[in-house]
Amino acid sequence: MIKLTKDTTIGWIGTGVMGAAMVDRLQEADYNCVVYNRTREKAEAALRRGATWADTPQAVAEQSDVVFTIVGFPQDVRDVYLGEDGVLAGAKEGSIWVDMTTTEPSLAQEIYQAGKQKKASAIDAPVSGGDVGAKSGKLSIMVGGDQAAVDTVMPLFEVMGKNIVYQGEAGSGQHTKMCNQITIAGTMIGVCECLLYAHRAGLDLPTMLQSISGGAAACWTLDNLAPRVVNRNFDPGFYVEHFIKDMGIALSEANRMGLALPGLALVKQLYEAVKAQGHGKLGTQALVLGLETLNNVPR
């Protein structure tokens, strides 16, 4: 297994809303980065800061000691790692792969096993904290995989996050992220319904939020996303369509385990309606738009 130094080359695949900010943190910490993204324009900021461009995930792996990925959907993860020109095809012996996408626990385990065949270590390390946490380096990182590999890349995690918790074997990070998303789903509908209620009751929304954010209702969503709703700012810190994907994974896993999660199922249905209204590329706070339509509330 590699030893991490400032001369270690870091591969980064996926420079979307989250990934661009996260690789920026690594570059600010003076790590040499090789980047790939399906749309090169989204990697331009990293390239201007000195990153090297690679044409494929395979080319990233060929040049890198540690490869990070944060892409969109499980099929994207599969293609990036196991596709014809994927990470597996270019992996160095002793390298470490870290997938920070929220994806299926079973896929994380499959990639882990593929890594073992190449004498590489695969870690699943999904994150929470949105664009705010990515930019500030305060993400929560949920980690699964071999402890030795996790210990090796811990200094890199510490550049990107503040709450980094090792959960156990491969797939454990993804299972923990499902717990996170289940909690967020319930919190999000509560925050959006609260704002809708306050609006109909004629309250001043910022004043109302000032009161409840200091009590038992206090939470990250109330602090960070409720003000965006008040300001009608639906720019994505995390896309509606990606949250639907996450909830679908959680419900599938729950079904496999024989669990009924009716609250999560309801929130997913509401988000599906928001997407059907054309808002799939908006931030998750856009749930309020679906609730406004349901209640015929003009804004």
C-alpha positions in Angstrom: 0.0 0.0 0.0 1.2 3.5 -0.8 2.5 5.9 1.8 0.9 9.3 1.7 3.3 12.3 1.2 3.0 15.7 -0.4 4.4 14.1 -3.5 1.6 11.6 -3.7 -0.5 12.2 -6.9 -4.2 12.4 -6.2 -6.6 11.5 -9.0 -10.0 13.2 -8.9 -13.0 12.1 -11.0 -16.1 14.2 -10.9 -16.0 18.0 -10.6 -19.7 18.9 -10.2 -21.2 21.0 -7.4 -19.5 19.0 -4.6 -16.5 17.6 -6.4 -15.2 20.9 -7.7 -15.1 22.3 -4.1 -13.5 19.2 -2.7 -10.7 19.0 -5.1 -10.1 22.7 -4.6 -9.5 21.9 -0.9 -6.9 19.3 -1.8 -5.2 21.7 -4.2 -5.1 24.4 -1.5 -3.4 21.9 0.7 -0.7 21.6 -2.1 -1.5 18.1 -3.3 -0.8 17.3 -7.0 -4.0 16.4 -8.7 -5.0 14.7 -12.0 -8.6 15.3 -12.9 -11.3 13.9 -15.2 -14.9 14.9 -15.7 -17.3 14.0 -18.5 -17.7 17.7 -19.2 -14.2 19.2 -19.3 -15.5 22.8 -18.8 -16.6 21.8 -15.2 -12.9 21.0 -14.4 -11.5 24.2 -15.7 -11.2 25.8 -12.2 -9.1 22.9 -11.1 -7.0 23.0 -14.2 -6.3 26.7 -13.8 -5.1 25.9 -10.3 -2.5 23.5 -11.8 -4.3 20.2 -12.0 -3.4 17.8 -14.9 -6.2 16.8 -17.2 -6.7 13.1 -18.0 -9.0 11.9 -20.9 -10.5 8.8 -19.1 -10.8 7.4 -15.6 -8.3 4.8 -16.7 -5.8 7.5 -17.5 -6.4 9.1 -14.0 -5.7 5.7 -12.3 -2.6 5.2 -14.4 -1.1 8.5 -13.1 -2.4 8.4 -9.5 -1.6 6.8 -6.2 -5.0 7.6 -4.7 -8.1 8.0 -6.8 -11.2 9.9 -5.5 -14.6 9.7 -7.3 -17.8 11.6 -6.7 -20.2 11.3 -9.6 -24.0 11.1 -10.0 -25.7 7.7 -10.1 -24.8 4.1 -9.4 -24.4 3.4 -13.1 -21.9 6.3 -13.3 -19.9 4.8 -10.5 -20.0 1.4 -12.2 -18.8 2.9 -15.5 -16.0 4.9 -13.8 -14.6 1.9 -12.0 -15.5 -1.2 -13.9 -16.0 0.2 -17.5 -13.8 -0.5 -20.4 -11.6 2.6 -19.7 -12.4 2.7 -16.0 -10.2 2.9 -12.9 -9.9 -0.8 -12.7 -8.2 -1.0 -16.1 -5.5 1.5 -15.1 -5.1 0.8 -11.4 -1.6 0.6 -9.9 -0.8 -2.1 -7.4 -1.0 -0.7 -3.9 -3.2 2.2 -5.0 -6.3 3.3 -3.0 -9.7 4.1 -4.5 -12.1 6.3 -2.6 -15.7 6.6 -3.9 -17.5 9.5 -2.3 -20.6 9.2 -4.4 -23.8 8.1 -2.6 -24.4 4.7 -4.2 -25.5 1.2 -3.5 -23.8 -0.7 -0.6 -23.6 -3.8 -2.8 -21.8 -1.8 -5.5 -19.3 -0.6 -3.0 -18.6 -4.2 -2.0 -18.3 -5.2 -5.6 -15.7 -2.5 -6.3 -13.9 -3.5 -3.1 -13.6 -7.1 -4.4 -12.4 -5.9 -7.8 -9.8 -3.8 -6.1 -8.5 -6.8 -4.2 -7.9 -8.6 -7.5 -5.7 -5.7 -8.6 -4.0 -5.6 -5.1 -5.6 -2.2 -4.6 -7.8 -1.0 -1.7 -11.3 0.4 -2.3 -13.0 2.6 0.3 -16.6 3.8 0.2 -16.8 7.3 1.8 -20.0 9.2 1.0 -20.4 12.7 2.4 -23.0 15.0 3.9 -22.9 18.7 4.2 -23.8 19.9 0.8 -22.0 22.7 -1.1 -21.6 24.7 2.1 -19.6 21.9 3.8 -17.6 21.1 0.7 -16.4 24.7 0.3 -15.6 25.1 4.0 -14.0 21.7 4.4 -16.5 20.7 7.0 -18.1 17.7 5.4 -19.3 14.7 7.4 -17.6 11.6 5.9 -18.9 8.1 6.5 -16.2 5.5 5.8 -16.2 1.8 4.9 -13.4 -0.4 3.9 -10.1 -1.8 5.3 -8.9 0.1 8.4 -5.3 0.3 7.1 -6.3 2.0 3.8 -8.6 4.4 5.7 -5.8 5.3 8.0 -3.5 6.0 5.0 -5.9 8.5 3.4 -7.1 10.1 6.7 -5.0 13.2 6.1 -6.8 13.7 2.8 -10.2 13.2 4.5 -9.2 15.8 7.1 -8.7 18.4 4.4 -12.3 17.9 3.2 -14.2 17.1 6.4 -14.5 17.6 10.1 -16.6 14.7 11.2 -14.9 11.6 9.8 -16.1 8.3 11.2 -15.0 4.8 10.3 -18.0 2.6 10.1 -16.5 -0.8 9.3 -16.2 -3.1 6.3 -16.8 -2.2 2.7 -20.4 -1.0 2.2 -20.7 0.3 5.7 -20.1 3.9 4.7 -22.9 3.7 2.1 -25.3 2.1 4.6 -24.6 5.0 7.0 -25.3 7.5 4.3 -28.7 5.9 3.8 -29.3 6.6 7.5 -28.3 10.2 6.8 -30.6 10.5 3.8 -33.6 9.0 5.6 -33.1 11.5 8.4 -32.8 14.4 6.0 -35.9 13.4 4.1 -38.0 13.7 7.2 -36.3 16.9 8.3 -36.8 18.5 4.8 -40.5 17.9 4.7 -40.8 19.3 8.2 -38.9 22.4 7.4 -40.8 23.1 4.1 -44.2 22.5 5.8 -43.2 24.8 8.6 -42.4 27.6 6.1 -45.6 27.0 4.2 -47.6 27.1 7.5 -45.9 30.3 8.6 -46.5 32.0 5.3 -50.2 31.1 5.4 -50.5 32.3 9.0 -49.0 35.7 8.0 -45.8 35.4 10.0 -42.6 37.1 9.1 -40.5 34.1 8.0 -37.0 35.3 9.1 -38.4 36.3 12.5 -40.1 32.9 12.9 -36.9 31.1 12.0 -35.0 33.1 14.5 -37.2 31.7 17.2 -37.4 28.1 16.3 -33.8 27.7 15.2 -32.7 28.2 18.8 -34.9 25.5 20.3 -35.6 21.8 19.9 -36.2 22.3 16.1 -32.6 23.4 15.5 -30.9 21.5 12.7 -28.6 22.0 9.7 -31.5 22.1 7.2 -33.2 24.9 9.2 -30.0 26.9 9.4 -28.8 26.5 5.8 -31.7 25.7 3.5 -34.7 27.4 5.1 -33.2 30.9 4.5 -32.7 29.9 0.8 -36.4 29.1 0.6 -37.3 32.4 2.2 -35.1 34.2 -0.5 -36.6 32.0 -3.3 -33.1 30.7 -3.9 -33.3 27.1 -5.3 -29.8 26.8 -6.6 -28.5 23.3 -5.9 -26.3 22.4 -3.1 -27.6 18.9 -3.8 -29.8 18.1 -6.7 -33.4 17.0 -6.4 -32.8 14.2 -8.9 -29.8 12.9 -6.9 -31.8 12.9 -3.7 -34.5 10.9 -5.4 -31.8 8.4 -6.4 -30.6 8.2 -2.8 -34.1 7.7 -1.4 -34.7 4.9 -4.0 -31.5 3.1 -2.8 -32.6 3.4 0.8 -36.1 2.1 0.1 -34.6 -0.8 -2.0 -32.2 -1.7 0.9 -35.1 -1.4 3.4 -37.2 -3.8 1.2 -34.4 -6.3 1.1 -34.2 -6.2 4.9 -38.0 -6.5 5.3 -38.4 -2.9 6.7 -41.4 -0.6 6.0 -40.3 3.1 5.9 -43.6 4.9 5.1 -42.2 8.4 5.9 -39.4 8.0 3.4 -41.7 6.6 0.8 -44.0 9.6 1.1 -41.2 12.1 0.8 -39.8 10.3 -2.2 -43.3 10.6 -3.9 -43.4 14.3 -3.2 -39.9 14.8 -4.7 -40.9 12.8 -7.7 -43.7 15.3 -8.2 -41.2 18.2 -7.9 -39.1 16.5 -10.6 -42.1 16.0 -12.8 -42.7 19.7 -12.6 -39.3 20.3 -14.2 -37.3 21.0 -11.0 -35.0 18.0 -11.0 -31.9 20.1 -11.3 -32.8 22.5 -8.5 -31.6 22.1 -4.9 -33.4 19.8 -2.4 -35.1 22.8 -0.8 -37.3 23.0 -4.0 -39.5 20.5 -2.2 -41.4 23.5 -1.1 -42.4 24.2 -4.7 -44.2 20.9 -4.8 -46.0 21.6 -1.5 -47.0 25.1 -2.8 -48.5 23.5 -5.9 -50.3 20.9 -3.8 -51.9 23.6 -1.7 -52.4 26.1 -4.5 -50.2 28.7 -2.7 -49.2 31.6 -5.0 -45.7 33.0 -4.3 
